[in-house]
Amino acid sequence: MVDITVKNKRYSVVLVTYGEVEHLTARSLWPSSRKIVQVVTRQIVSLPKVMIYALGDFRSTKHYIDWKLNRYRSRLVEINRAQTRGVAIELQKDERLAEAGIAVDVEEAYYFVPPYLEDVLEKSRTVSDGIIVVPMIPVESAFSCGPACQMAIDVYGEGHLGVVRVVRGLWKDLELHRLYLDYLFSSLSAQLRSSAGKRAGLVLVIHGTIVKNRKGNTPSVFTGLEETMEFFRLMREKILSDPRNVFGEVKLGCLNHRSGGEWTSETVELALEEFQGDGFEAVAMFPFGYFADNSETDYEAKKLLDHSGIVHKQYIPCINESPGFARWLSSRIASEISLLELQQQVFGTDK
């Protein structure tokens, strides 16, 4: 926890993401995998505890062998912790909060590894006048911000809206778009920069989603499909029209799972195959659908890029601990605190 200052009112800010084990052991993976099945599948179907344990343990074994053989270590928790510190430092400088007499505690939390979001929410309810939960994924769905909303209801009940705000719609923020553009173009290697006028492509990576369920119908849960496609359309348009652009084409690359139904067809594999088939000489990859690198981005997606037959390739990490990102996010959080403060003044607080 980062205690910023002591003022008249105190709010909690919680930066939450999925979470992956920092130290790879089979024992540490077991509870994490069981939690994944429990938290994510509750959005779709109810499973008996024995099935949760069986699926979770199978997943643990598979990941343990894969990551161990390939010497992969997830930095997701480490990055989220650093992002939490960065946001706390920036919020300390925020004049709006200082003038309003508001103190802020900034904490990290996770869906699948400790400290669990539900525990952080429970602890905060006795010491905070309000809580801002920030799901650290730009596009919301039942599987990303959905668990945060559900856990807020679990802890605070249906009256949670007077106390808790779950931040939404970060993908629409024009300042995030500008931040992404500056970060992307400043990160390009000399090889990619020299590809201007040649055949250079960009894969924008995002988590895929279910398009049709197992029965071939539209999923009953909110999948974020339209938001995903619109976010890609906006970023593609802005990248191609930017004066710094070196890319002849920008493609969407979805990272899908295998179960649950039909997933988005615009996969990372397809994007790389199309670039190679069309004779592109260089390809960059940027996970615009994630704020922090994890096993899906700097392991699975990057491995697909590394193993492709494209001659010149560059993986550009997620925005991660970028100071510009911390400044932007803290500004958004300060605005959310102001909205919650106003909401409590108008409608009262039901803790």
RAJO-V738182 format. One record per backbone hydrogen bond with DSSP energy under -1.0 kcal/mol. NH is the residue of the N-H (numbers start at 1). CO is the residue of the C=O. Records with the same first field share a line. If there is no record, write none. Layout:
# RAJO-V738182
NH=CO / CO
This chain:
# RAJO-V738182
2=106
4=104
9=101
11=103
12=130
13=105
14=132
15=107
16=134
17=109
29=25
30=26
33=29
34=30
35=31
36=32
37=33
38=34
39=35
40=36
41=37
43=40
44=41
45=41
52=48
53=49
54=50
55=51
56=52
57=53
58=54
59=55
60=56
61=57
62=58
63=59
64=60
65=61
66=62
67=63
68=64
69=65
70=66
72=67
79=75
80=76
81=77
82=78
83=79
84=80
85=81
86=82
87=83
88=84
89=85
90=86
91=87
92=88
98=94
99=95
100=96
101=98
102=97
103=9
105=11
106=2
107=13
109=15
110=115
111=17
112=18
117=110
120=116
121=117
122=118
123=119
124=120
125=121
127=124
128=124
129=10
131=163
132=12
133=165
134=14
136=16
137=135
142=222
146=141
149=145
150=146
151=147
152=148
153=149
154=150
155=151
156=152
157=153
160=157
162=159
163=160
164=160
165=131
167=133
171=138
172=169
173=170
177=173
178=174
179=175
180=176
181=177
182=178
183=179
184=180
185=181
186=182
187=183
193=189
194=190
195=192
196=193
198=195
200=198
201=282
202=249
203=284
204=251
205=286
206=253
208=255
211=262
212=262
213=217
216=213
228=224
229=225
230=226
231=227
232=228
233=229
234=230
235=231
236=232
237=233
238=234
239=235
240=236
241=237
245=242
248=200
251=202
253=204
254=266
255=206
262=212
264=209
267=265
268=254
271=267
272=268
273=269
274=270
275=271
276=272
277=273
278=274
279=276
280=275
281=199
282=199
283=312
284=201
285=314
286=203
288=286
289=205
290=287
298=294
300=295
301=296
302=297
303=299
304=300
305=301
306=302
307=303
308=305
312=281
314=283
316=285
320=291
322=319
326=322
327=323
328=324
329=325
330=326
331=327
332=328
333=329
334=330
335=331
336=332
337=333
338=334
339=335
340=336
341=337
342=338
343=339
344=340
345=341
346=342
347=343
348=344
